[in-house]
Amino acid sequence: MRKTAVSFLLALTAFGAWAPQPRSRGSATAPVMLEIYSDYQCPACKALYERTLVPLTYDYVDRGKVFLVHHEFPLPMHPHAMEAATYACAAGRIGRYDQVADVLFRNQEAWAVSGKVDETACSILSREEAKKVRTLAKDPSITAEIQRDIQNGRLANVNQTPTLIMTCKGKQYRIPGGNYDLLRRFIDQLLAN
């Protein structure tokens, strides 16, 4: 049965009908899934990224315990958030989502004021990669991808960023804030049961 499922997924991948989520990290079979709705221009999202997601990725995601899925949720009050999301999603199409997300969050104060999203996002890419990302950022399918995230967030009653939704053993939990110690304890408790 497992061999058949793997063969089926490989066949779908070969024909382009299925592809792994480029804005996720970790094992899709991890016991815990953590979905994050965030906005690159949101100061609270930057703090969550730096103080919580970086250690969470090292301690849980890269060790196969948590599957992390990023959803773009640019807020209308942030004038450069949508552009930042398009660059991050475009970078995801060439396998560089994590790197562009990192540089956008780490340099948020500068580009949020200057509006130099392109310059910031492409600063860590090779010339060829930057050219691809700039082209992809203009592709309507990228905007549609972000709009799907926004719509899915609204269906999940997301009304602020960051919003974290954790799923374990069929149960969903909304995680307020982003205190890493509290999140770590909760994950450990879920994994122990």
C-alpha positions in Angstrom: 0.0 0.0 0.0 2.8 2.4 1.0 4.7 1.6 -2.2 1.6 2.4 -4.3 1.1 5.7 -2.5 4.7 6.7 -3.1 4.5 5.7 -6.7 1.3 7.7 -7.1 2.9 10.9 -5.6 6.0 10.5 -7.8 3.8 10.2 -10.9 1.8 13.3 -9.9 5.1 15.2 -9.3 6.4 14.2 -12.7 3.3 15.6 -14.4 3.3 18.8 -12.3 0.0 18.0 -10.7 1.4 17.9 -7.2 4.3 19.7 -5.7 5.4 20.1 -2.1 4.4 23.3 -0.4 7.3 25.7 -1.0 6.5 27.7 2.1 6.8 24.8 4.5 9.6 23.2 6.4 10.0 19.9 8.1 8.4 16.6 7.7 4.8 16.6 6.5 4.3 13.4 8.7 5.5 15.2 11.9 3.1 14.7 14.8 2.4 18.4 15.1 1.6 20.9 12.4 2.0 24.6 13.1 0.5 27.1 10.6 1.6 30.7 10.9 -0.3 33.6 9.3 2.0 36.5 9.1 2.8 39.9 7.5 6.4 40.9 6.7 5.8 44.5 7.7 4.2 43.6 11.0 6.6 44.3 14.0 5.0 41.5 16.1 5.6 39.0 13.2 9.2 40.1 13.1 9.5 39.5 16.8 7.8 36.1 16.4 10.2 35.1 13.6 13.3 36.1 15.5 12.5 35.0 19.0 10.3 32.0 18.4 10.5 30.6 14.9 14.2 30.5 14.7 14.7 28.3 17.8 11.5 26.4 17.1 12.8 25.4 13.7 16.1 24.2 15.2 14.6 22.4 18.2 11.4 20.9 16.6 11.0 21.4 12.8 14.4 20.2 11.7 14.2 17.2 14.1 10.9 16.0 12.5 8.6 16.8 15.4 6.8 19.8 13.9 5.7 20.6 10.4 5.8 24.4 9.9 3.6 26.0 7.2 3.8 29.7 6.4 0.8 31.5 5.1 1.0 35.0 3.8 -1.4 37.4 5.4 -0.4 41.0 4.4 -2.5 43.6 6.2 -3.9 46.5 4.2 -2.5 49.0 6.7 1.1 48.0 5.8 1.8 49.6 2.4 4.7 47.3 1.4 3.5 44.0 3.0 1.9 42.7 -0.2 5.0 43.4 -2.3 7.1 41.7 0.4 4.8 38.6 0.3 5.0 38.4 -3.5 8.8 38.4 -3.4 8.9 35.8 -0.7 6.4 33.5 -2.6 8.4 34.1 -5.8 11.6 33.1 -4.0 9.7 30.0 -2.8 9.2 28.9 -6.4 13.0 28.7 -6.8 13.6 27.1 -3.4 14.8 30.3 -1.6 11.7 31.1 0.5 13.4 30.8 3.9 16.3 33.0 2.9 14.1 35.8 1.5 11.7 35.6 4.4 14.7 35.9 6.8 16.2 38.9 5.1 12.8 40.6 4.9 12.2 40.2 8.6 15.7 41.0 9.7 15.7 44.3 7.7 12.0 45.2 8.2 12.7 48.6 9.7 14.7 49.8 6.6 12.5 48.6 3.8 9.3 49.4 5.6 10.4 53.1 5.6 12.2 53.2 2.2 9.9 50.9 0.3 13.0 49.0 -1.1 11.4 45.6 -0.9 13.0 44.4 -4.2 16.5 45.5 -3.1 16.2 43.8 0.2 14.6 40.6 -1.0 17.1 40.2 -3.8 20.2 41.1 -1.7 20.8 37.5 -0.7 20.1 36.0 -4.2 22.6 35.5 -7.0 22.1 37.7 -10.1 20.3 34.8 -11.9 18.1 34.0 -9.0 17.2 37.7 -8.5 16.2 37.9 -12.2 13.9 34.8 -11.8 12.4 36.2 -8.6 11.7 39.6 -10.1 9.9 38.0 -13.0 8.0 35.6 -10.8 6.9 38.4 -8.5 5.0 39.9 -11.4 3.3 36.6 -12.2 -0.5 36.8 -11.4 -0.3 33.2 -10.0 1.8 34.6 -7.1 -0.8 37.1 -6.3 -3.5 34.4 -6.5 -1.4 32.2 -4.2 -1.3 35.1 -1.6 -5.0 35.8 -2.1 -5.7 32.1 -1.3 -3.7 32.4 1.9 -5.7 35.5 2.9 -9.0 33.8 2.1 -8.0 30.6 4.0 -7.0 32.8 6.9 -10.4 34.6 6.9 -12.1 31.2 6.8 -10.0 30.2 9.9 -11.1 33.5 11.6 -7.6 35.0 11.4 -8.0 38.7 12.1 -4.5 39.7 13.2 -0.9 38.8 12.7 0.8 36.8 13.7 -1.7 34.0 14.2 -0.5 30.5 15.0 -2.7 27.5 14.6 -1.4 24.2 15.8 -2.9 20.8 14.9 -2.1 17.6 16.7 -4.0 14.3 16.6 -6.9 15.9 14.8 -7.3 18.8 17.3 -6.6 22.4 16.5 -5.3 25.0 19.0 -4.9 28.7 18.5 -1.7 29.8 20.1 -1.8 33.4 21.3 1.4 35.5 21.0 4.7 33.8 20.4 6.5 33.2 23.6 8.9 30.4 22.8 9.1 29.0 26.3 5.3 28.6 26.5 5.1 27.2 23.0 7.9 24.8 23.7 6.2 23.5 26.8 2.9 23.1 25.0 4.5 21.2 22.1 6.3 18.9 24.6 3.0 18.3 26.3 1.3 17.4 23.0 4.2 15.1 22.0 4.1 13.3 25.4 0.4 12.4 25.1 
